[in-house]
């Protein structure tokens, strides 16, 4: 099983700390294990719960962007489905 980090229980994403292939399970601690839907290189983000379009992306307890599309648990979270432009205006 691969490892990930989720530092705050409010986080809806975690960071993989090992390269992960689609279909591999990632242990984020405290009983939270999520199966990757995509191959994800470290240190990228992975949704640990389903995130709806427009919802905030929460990492390390802080808002770091918003979802530009629905993101199921296990999906790679990056600039193809997450943006922060609205937050900077």
N, C-alpha and C positions, 0 to 999 in steps of 0.2 A: 504494500500500500504506500502511496506517495504522501508527502507531508505538505501542509499549508499553514498559513498564519492568519488568524482572525483575532485581533487584539481587543476588540470591543464587542460586547453582545449586541449592540445596535447595528453593527456592520452587516450590510447585505452582500458584500463581496469579501473574499479572502485573497491572500497573495500566495501563489504556489511557490514553494522554495526548492522544488525539483522540477525539471522538465516533465510534463505529463502528456501521455498519449490519450486520444479519445477512447473512452471505455474504461479507463483506469479510475480507481477510487482514490480520493484525496481526503486525508484525515486532518481536519482543522481544529481538533481538540474538543474537549468537553462533550464527546459523543457525536459531534457533527462530522459526518462522512458524506461526501458528495461525489457522484460519478461524473467525470468530465465528458462533455458532449463534443469537445474540440481538443485538438492538441494545443497545449499552452506551454510556452517557454517561460522559465523563471526570469524575472520576478513579476510576471503579469498577473492581472486580477481574474478571478473566477467568481461568477455569481453563486452564492451559497443558498439563496432562496430565489423564487421567481420574482422578477422586477418588471413592473408594467411601464409602458411608454409614458414618459413624463415624470416618473418617480425619481427621487434623488438617489444617487449612488453614494452610499455611506462607507467610508474606509477610515479605519483608526478612529471611529467615533465622530468624524466630521464629514460634511457634505463636500464631495469632490467633483460632482457633475450631476447630470441627469440622463436617464435612458432615452435614447432617440427611437427605440423600438422595444417591443416586449423581449425580455431576456430570461429564458428559463434557467432554473438552477443547473449548474454544470457548464454553462456557456462562458466562453472567453469574453471578458469585458475590456474593451479598448476603444479607440477612436471610431471604429466602424459602428458602434452601438451606444456610445457614451459621448457626451459633449459638456463643456463647461462655459461656452460662450455667453449664454444668458446670465450666468452667475456673475460675470465680470462687468456687465453693463449697469 
